[in-house]
């Protein structure tokens, strides 16, 4: 069974319209606009009649501001993370682990090695949820300042 376009709708226009919009276009007279949730169809005969087009679009609610529900957010406070024990451990053990990646939990060494991913995974396997993972630089190395 072959689908036939609704009465009053040309076959070349049919593929470009949704079923609902095509139904509306078939019902409206030739010079009327069809507006629904799929969009607006403006007949060629209406081109150049901008004020009329705008008036119909406004009446259909096309330019209505979207409804926005007011949501009240409560400000949350987060406590800063205290890394003083990790920094102290790094200062004390810098020469022993220079060039290595280390994973720390406070002042406790969880894992170390040349590969950051492996060090992190080993630290996670030890049961620490968020370990501090850092590459230890030797004390005599100059800091990188960027390009």
VMD Tcl script that draws the C-alpha trace (Angstrom):
set ca {
  {0.00 0.00 0.00}
  {1.46 3.32 -1.07}
  {1.30 6.31 1.27}
  {-0.45 9.27 -0.26}
  {0.16 12.80 0.98}
  {-2.68 14.55 2.79}
  {-5.15 16.52 0.70}
  {-3.74 19.87 -0.40}
  {-0.05 18.98 0.16}
  {2.25 18.72 -2.83}
  {4.25 15.50 -3.23}
  {7.57 17.36 -3.48}
  {6.97 19.09 -0.12}
  {5.83 15.93 1.74}
  {9.30 14.41 2.42}
  {10.42 17.54 4.28}
  {7.61 17.67 6.84}
  {6.79 15.55 9.87}
  {3.47 13.67 9.76}
  {1.86 16.07 12.24}
  {3.09 19.16 10.41}
  {2.05 17.71 7.05}
  {-1.44 17.12 8.47}
  {-1.62 20.74 9.67}
  {-0.42 22.06 6.31}
  {-3.11 20.08 4.54}
  {-5.81 21.56 6.77}
  {-4.70 25.19 6.59}
  {-5.56 27.26 3.54}
  {-2.67 27.83 1.14}
  {-1.66 31.22 2.54}
  {-1.80 30.26 6.25}
  {1.17 29.31 8.39}
  {1.31 25.97 10.17}
  {2.94 26.07 13.60}
  {3.33 23.16 15.99}
  {6.00 21.50 18.12}
  {7.81 20.29 14.99}
  {8.32 23.83 13.70}
  {6.67 26.45 11.55}
  {5.77 26.18 7.89}
  {5.58 29.56 6.18}
  {4.10 29.46 2.68}
  {6.00 31.26 -0.04}
  {3.00 33.57 -0.57}
  {3.66 35.02 2.92}
  {7.33 35.89 2.26}
  {7.87 39.62 2.59}
  {4.99 40.01 5.07}
  {7.31 40.04 8.06}
  {4.99 41.83 10.48}
  {2.17 39.37 9.83}
  {4.52 36.41 10.18}
  {5.95 37.74 13.44}
  {2.46 38.46 14.82}
  {1.32 34.88 14.11}
  {4.49 33.40 15.56}
  {4.07 35.49 18.73}
  {0.40 34.48 19.00}
  {1.43 30.82 18.69}
  {3.90 31.28 21.58}
  {7.05 30.72 19.54}
  {8.82 33.64 21.22}
  {7.61 32.93 24.74}
  {10.44 32.63 27.23}
  {11.02 29.03 28.29}
  {9.58 28.05 31.63}
  {12.34 27.74 34.17}
  {11.74 26.36 37.60}
  {13.47 28.23 40.37}
  {15.80 25.90 42.20}
  {17.35 27.15 45.38}
  {20.81 25.81 45.90}
  {22.27 25.75 49.33}
  {25.86 26.88 49.44}
  {28.16 24.10 50.44}
  {31.45 24.46 52.15}
  {34.31 22.13 51.53}
  {37.23 21.68 53.80}
  {40.65 22.23 52.23}
  {42.76 19.12 51.91}
  {45.64 19.07 54.35}
  {48.77 17.78 52.59}
  {51.33 18.88 55.19}
  {52.27 15.29 56.11}
  {52.79 14.36 52.42}
  {54.88 17.48 51.81}
  {57.00 16.78 54.88}
  {57.54 13.15 53.75}
  {58.58 14.37 50.27}
  {61.09 16.84 51.73}
  {62.61 14.13 53.96}
  {62.82 11.38 51.29}
  {63.46 13.43 48.13}
  {66.94 12.01 47.49}
  {65.89 8.35 48.01}
  {63.10 8.47 45.42}
  {64.38 11.11 42.95}
  {62.98 10.50 39.45}
  {60.38 8.01 40.75}
  {56.63 8.29 41.11}
  {55.44 7.84 44.70}
  {51.97 7.27 46.15}
  {51.43 8.56 49.67}
  {48.71 8.44 52.26}
  {49.73 11.05 54.80}
  {53.30 10.21 55.76}
  {52.97 6.55 54.69}
  {54.53 5.37 51.39}
  {52.05 3.16 49.55}
  {53.97 2.41 46.35}
  {56.68 3.80 44.06}
  {58.10 3.18 40.61}
  {58.85 4.68 37.17}
  {55.25 4.42 35.88}
  {52.61 6.72 37.40}
  {49.66 4.53 36.41}
  {51.15 1.41 37.99}
  {52.01 3.32 41.16}
  {48.47 4.70 41.40}
  {46.89 1.28 40.79}
  {49.10 -0.33 43.45}
  {48.12 2.40 45.93}
  {44.42 1.85 45.19}
  {44.84 -1.91 45.71}
  {46.27 -1.15 49.16}
  {42.84 0.24 50.11}
  {43.44 3.99 49.93}
  {40.64 5.69 47.97}
  {42.48 8.86 46.92}
  {46.24 8.59 47.27}
  {48.57 11.51 46.60}
  {50.66 10.53 43.56}
  {53.64 12.71 42.73}
  {56.86 12.48 40.73}
  {59.77 13.23 43.03}
  {62.34 15.62 41.61}
  {65.89 15.73 42.95}
  {66.74 18.68 45.19}
  {69.41 20.01 42.79}
  {67.13 20.04 39.72}
  {65.84 23.42 38.65}
  {62.05 23.76 38.59}
  {60.36 23.87 35.20}
  {59.02 27.37 34.54}
  {57.12 26.76 31.29}
  {57.88 27.73 27.73}
}
mol new
graphics top color blue
foreach p $ca { graphics top sphere $p radius 0.5 }
foreach p [lrange $ca 0 end-1] q [lrange $ca 1 end] { graphics top cylinder $p $q radius 0.2 }
display resetview
